[in-house]
Amino acid sequence: MELNTVREMRSEPIEPVVYKSPAIQPASGEKDMFGKVLDSVIGNINTTNNYLSQAENEEIKLSLGKAESTHDLAIALQKASTALQYTVAVRDKFMEAYKELMNMQF
């Protein structure tokens, strides 16, 4: 075989083979639902981080003598604590569901 013949054979790009099984492919509504849940979880994590940061800033203000009242610090700490507890609870439920899925036999 000549080299030109080999080049002509490989002129088209090779596309990857993707196995598409109707039983495995999620419906478009399921993809949207998963995306919404994921966005919600990420939003909750960001909110928790913001509350923790605000609580830390209030602690710094109090220690520097710039805080007007300890009430703001108490509120910031309670918000951060509640948000963190919620985030940990969601994470625990997610891990429990993941472990259950891994234990399933098909």
GROMACS elastic network, one bead per residue, 0.5 to 0.9 nm:
[ bonds ]
;  ai    aj funct       b0    kb
    1     4     6  0.84632   500
    1     5     6  0.67177   500
    1     6     6  0.74113   500
    2     5     6  0.53943   500
    2     6     6  0.67461   500
    3     6     6  0.52061   500
    3     7     6  0.63724   500
    3     8     6  0.87782   500
    4     7     6  0.50671   500
    4     8     6  0.62115   500
    4     9     6  0.86826   500
    5     8     6  0.51723   500
    5     9     6  0.63563   500
    5    10     6  0.89621   500
    6     9     6  0.51430   500
    6    10     6  0.65434   500
    6    11     6  0.88839   500
    7    10     6  0.52886   500
    7    11     6  0.62461   500
    8    11     6  0.52623   500
    8    12     6  0.84480   500
    9    12     6  0.75776   500
   10    13     6  0.72173   500
   10    14     6  0.82894   500
   20    23     6  0.87308   500
   20    24     6  0.75380   500
   20    25     6  0.69591   500
   21    24     6  0.53691   500
   21    25     6  0.62304   500
   22    25     6  0.54454   500
   22    26     6  0.81571   500
   23    26     6  0.79076   500
   26    29     6  0.80335   500
   26    30     6  0.60161   500
   26    31     6  0.66550   500
   27    30     6  0.52932   500
   27    31     6  0.66323   500
   27    32     6  0.89358   500
   28    31     6  0.51583   500
   28    32     6  0.63834   500
   28    33     6  0.86791   500
   29    32     6  0.50967   500
   29    33     6  0.61061   500
   29    34     6  0.86185   500
   30    34     6  0.60682   500
   30    35     6  0.84625   500
   31    34     6  0.51939   500
   31    35     6  0.61340   500
   31    36     6  0.86189   500
   32    35     6  0.50746   500
   32    36     6  0.61737   500
   32    37     6  0.86602   500
   33    36     6  0.51017   500
   33    37     6  0.62132   500
   33    38     6  0.85605   500
   34    37     6  0.50974   500
   34    38     6  0.60519   500
   34    39     6  0.85099   500
   35    38     6  0.50497   500
   35    39     6  0.60406   500
   35    40     6  0.84744   500
   36    39     6  0.50780   500
   36    40     6  0.60718   500
   36    41     6  0.86318   500
   37    40     6  0.50163   500
   37    41     6  0.62169   500
   37    42     6  0.86545   500
   38    41     6  0.51238   500
   38    42     6  0.62001   500
   38    43     6  0.85157   500
   39    42     6  0.51245   500
   39    43     6  0.60411   500
   39    44     6  0.85834   500
   40    43     6  0.50090   500
   40    44     6  0.61776   500
   40    45     6  0.86883   500
   41    44     6  0.50367   500
   41    45     6  0.62624   500
   41    46     6  0.86678   500
   41    87     6  0.84779   500
   41    90     6  0.83860   500
   42    45     6  0.50786   500
   42    46     6  0.62350   500
   42    47     6  0.86095   500
   43    46     6  0.50885   500
   43    47     6  0.61371   500
   43    48     6  0.85963   500
   44    48     6  0.61143   500
   44    49     6  0.85916   500
   44    83     6  0.81182   500
   44    86     6  0.88815   500
   44    87     6  0.71619   500
   45    48     6  0.50538   500
   45    49     6  0.62104   500
   45    50     6  0.86393   500
   45    83     6  0.85836   500
   45    84     6  0.85839   500
   45    87     6  0.67345   500
   46    49     6  0.50533   500
   46    50     6  0.61971   500
   46    51     6  0.87023   500
   47    50     6  0.50337   500
   47    51     6  0.62365   500
   47    52     6  0.86385   500
   47    83     6  0.77048   500
   48    51     6  0.51346   500
   48    52     6  0.61934   500
   48    53     6  0.85611   500
   48    79     6  0.85495   500
   48    80     6  0.64606   500
   48    81     6  0.87969   500
   48    82     6  0.87536   500
   48    83     6  0.52362   500
   48    84     6  0.60217   500
   48    86     6  0.88557   500
   48    87     6  0.74045   500
   49    52     6  0.51023   500
   49    53     6  0.60978   500
   49    54     6  0.85878   500
   49    80     6  0.81121   500
   49    83     6  0.87172   500
   49    84     6  0.84800   500
   50    53     6  0.50348   500
   50    54     6  0.61058   500
   50    55     6  0.85902   500
   50    80     6  0.82580   500
   51    54     6  0.50474   500
   51    55     6  0.61533   500
   51    56     6  0.85907   500
   51    76     6  0.68053   500
   51    77     6  0.80107   500
   51    79     6  0.62967   500
   51    81     6  0.85132   500
   51    83     6  0.74286   500
   51    84     6  0.88053   500
   52    55     6  0.51222   500
   52    56     6  0.62189   500
   52    57     6  0.86497   500
   52    76     6  0.78853   500
   52    77     6  0.75904   500
   52    79     6  0.81149   500
   52    81     6  0.79665   500
   52    83     6  0.85521   500
   52    84     6  0.82285   500
   53    56     6  0.50652   500
   53    57     6  0.61642   500
   53    58     6  0.86579   500
   53    80     6  0.83633   500
   54    57     6  0.50020   500
   54    58     6  0.61862   500
   54    59     6  0.86395   500
   54    73     6  0.89246   500
   54    76     6  0.63640   500
   54    77     6  0.83388   500
   54    80     6  0.80950   500
   55    58     6  0.51078   500
   55    59     6  0.62678   500
   55    60     6  0.87039   500
   55    72     6  0.88960   500
   55    73     6  0.65404   500
   55    74     6  0.84127   500
   55    75     6  0.83005   500
   55    77     6  0.51849   500
   55    78     6  0.85437   500
   55    79     6  0.81496   500
   55    80     6  0.66054   500
   56    59     6  0.50632   500
   56    60     6  0.62799   500
   56    61     6  0.86810   500
   56    73     6  0.88084   500
   56    76     6  0.84171   500
   56    77     6  0.82290   500
   57    60     6  0.50591   500
   57    61     6  0.61738   500
   57    62     6  0.86361   500
   57    73     6  0.88338   500
   58    61     6  0.50027   500
   58    62     6  0.61596   500
   58    63     6  0.85958   500
   58    67     6  0.72159   500
   58    70     6  0.87722   500
   58    72     6  0.71790   500
   58    73     6  0.53053   500
   58    74     6  0.88967   500
   58    76     6  0.71945   500
   58    77     6  0.85620   500
   59    62     6  0.51396   500
   59    63     6  0.61631   500
   59    64     6  0.86112   500
   59    67     6  0.85770   500
   59    73     6  0.64725   500
   59    77     6  0.88723   500
   60    63     6  0.51099   500
   60    64     6  0.61249   500
   60    65     6  0.85073   500
   60    66     6  0.84634   500
   60    67     6  0.85976   500
   61    64     6  0.51871   500
   61    65     6  0.60797   500
   61    67     6  0.50484   500
   61    68     6  0.88093   500
   61    73     6  0.89204   500
   62    65     6  0.50493   500
   62    66     6  0.59030   500
   62    68     6  0.80674   500
   62    69     6  0.81059   500
   62    70     6  0.73934   500
   62    73     6  0.77640   500
   63    66     6  0.76866   500
   63    67     6  0.81258   500
   64    67     6  0.77593   500
   65    68     6  0.81647   500
   67    70     6  0.71977   500
   67    72     6  0.81610   500
   67    73     6  0.84030   500
   68    71     6  0.86608   500
   68    72     6  0.81749   500
   69    72     6  0.61117   500
   69    73     6  0.75280   500
   70    73     6  0.51191   500
   70    74     6  0.62871   500
   70    75     6  0.87393   500
   71    74     6  0.50988   500
   71    75     6  0.62428   500
   71    76     6  0.86298   500
   72    75     6  0.51930   500
   72    76     6  0.61451   500
   72    77     6  0.85687   500
   73    76     6  0.51332   500
   73    77     6  0.60613   500
   73    78     6  0.85585   500
   74    77     6  0.51514   500
   74    78     6  0.61339   500
   74    79     6  0.86183   500
   75    78     6  0.51738   500
   75    79     6  0.61639   500
   75    80     6  0.85944   500
   76    79     6  0.51959   500
   76    80     6  0.61701   500
   76    81     6  0.85858   500
   77    80     6  0.51306   500
   77    81     6  0.60718   500
   77    82     6  0.86114   500
   78    81     6  0.50372   500
   78    82     6  0.60755   500
   78    83     6  0.84722   500
   79    82     6  0.52753   500
   79    83     6  0.60693   500
   79    84     6  0.84841   500
   80    83     6  0.52160   500
   80    84     6  0.60259   500
   80    85     6  0.85638   500
   81    84     6  0.51781   500
   81    85     6  0.61588   500
   81    86     6  0.86370   500
   82    85     6  0.51552   500
   82    86     6  0.62206   500
   82    87     6  0.86463   500
   83    86     6  0.51178   500
   83    87     6  0.61509   500
   83    88     6  0.86454   500
   84    87     6  0.50328   500
   84    88     6  0.61270   500
   84    89     6  0.85331   500
   85    88     6  0.51825   500
   85    89     6  0.61573   500
   85    90     6  0.87080   500
   86    89     6  0.50661   500
   86    90     6  0.62521   500
   86    91     6  0.86131   500
   87    90     6  0.51795   500
   87    91     6  0.61773   500
   87    92     6  0.86263   500
   88    91     6  0.50024   500
   88    92     6  0.60931   500
   88    93     6  0.86493   500
   89    92     6  0.50885   500
   89    93     6  0.62599   500
   89    94     6  0.86044   500
   90    93     6  0.51729   500
   90    94     6  0.61432   500
   90    95     6  0.86400   500
   91    94     6  0.50455   500
   91    95     6  0.61615   500
   91    96     6  0.85674   500
   92    95     6  0.51296   500
   92    96     6  0.61181   500
   92    97     6  0.86473   500
   93    96     6  0.50140   500
   93    97     6  0.61901   500
   93    98     6  0.85481   500
   94    97     6  0.51678   500
   94    98     6  0.61067   500
   94    99     6  0.86425   500
   95    99     6  0.61053   500
   95   100     6  0.85189   500
   96    99     6  0.52290   500
   96   100     6  0.62343   500
   96   101     6  0.87258   500
   97   100     6  0.50306   500
   97   101     6  0.62211   500
   97   102     6  0.86683   500
   98   101     6  0.51124   500
   98   102     6  0.62325   500
   98   103     6  0.87102   500
   99   102     6  0.50321   500
   99   103     6  0.62441   500
   99   104     6  0.88454   500
  100   103     6  0.51605   500
  100   104     6  0.65177   500
  101   104     6  0.52945   500
  101   105     6  0.86371   500
  102   105     6  0.80474   500
